[in-house]
Amino acid sequence: MSRYVFTATMVMAVVTYLVRMTPLTLMRGKLKSRFLRSVLAYAPYAVLSAMTVPHILDSTASPLSALAGLVVAVALALMKRGLLTVAVGASAAVFVAELFLIH
């Protein structure tokens, strides 16, 4: 292993450790701010959406078929359907959309 790769790996490990440990060392007690607690409660959903949605739109042969799958998935989720139903419905929507868009 070259010296550069080893140094880069160690720097990334230290940065990752610092990013994860800093909040734990700075915040000793329970958060008292209702606003901050509500912001942190929604953070996982926002991060997951920010990472997932761009890849959803690039995952098919056509962005239009991906958009069709996304719309169906959101509609089924808003109707309180289960995860399997949402996944199968979105996949079926993409399949049908690509049948009409490609052929």
N, C-alpha and C positions, 0 to 999 in steps of 0.2 A: 504494500500500500504506500503510495507516495506521501510525502510530508504534507503536501497541499490538501489532499483528500482528508487526511487525519486531522489537520488543523481546522478545516472547514466543518467537519463533523463535530468536533469538540465545541466550536463556536456556536453551531446550531443547537447543540445539546444544552449549553449554558443559557442561551437566549430563551429556549423553550422552558427550561426550568425556572428562570426568572419571571417569565410572563405568567406562569401558573402559580408560583409561590408568592408573588408580591401581594395580590389581594388577600391571601390568607394571613400574611404577617401584618398588613396594615389595618385590617378590620378585625378587631378583637371580639366585639359583642354583636348583638343583633342590630340590623339596620333599623333606625328609627324613622327615617324619611319614607312616607308612604309613596311619594313620587318615585324615588329611587328603587324601591321594592317593586313597584309596578313596571318600571322600565326593565329591570333585570328579569322579571317574570316572563316578558315577551321576547327577550333576546334570543333564546334558542330557536323560536319559531322564525324570527327574522333572519337569522344566520342560515338556517336550513333552507328557507325560501330563496335567499340570495345565492346559495350554492346550487340549488336544484333547478330552478326555473330556466336559467340560460341553457343548461344541458338538455332539458326537456325539448326546447325549441330546436336544438341542433342534432337530436338523436335519430331523426327519421330521414327518409329520402327527400322529403319536401317540408319546409317550415309550415305550410298550410295543413298538412296531415298532423303534424305535431300540435299545432294550435287546436285542431279538432279534438285530438285526444285530451289536451289540457282542459278545454271547455267542458267536455263530457265528464272528466274526472272531478272538476270543481262542482259541476251541477250535481253529480251523484253524492259527493261529500256534503254538499249543502242540504241534500235530502236525507242526511244521516244514514246513508248506506254503509255497509261494512267495508273493510279494507280490500277484501278479495273481490267484492262486487265492483268497487271503484277501479281496481287494477284491471280486471277483465273487461269492464266497460270501456275504459280508456284505450286498452289494447285493441279491442274490436273496432272502436271508432277510427283509430289510426289505420288499421287493416283495410277497412272499407274506404276510407279517404284515399289511401294509396292505390287501391284498385281503380278508382275513378280518375285519379290525377296522373298516374303513370301510363295507363292503357287507354 
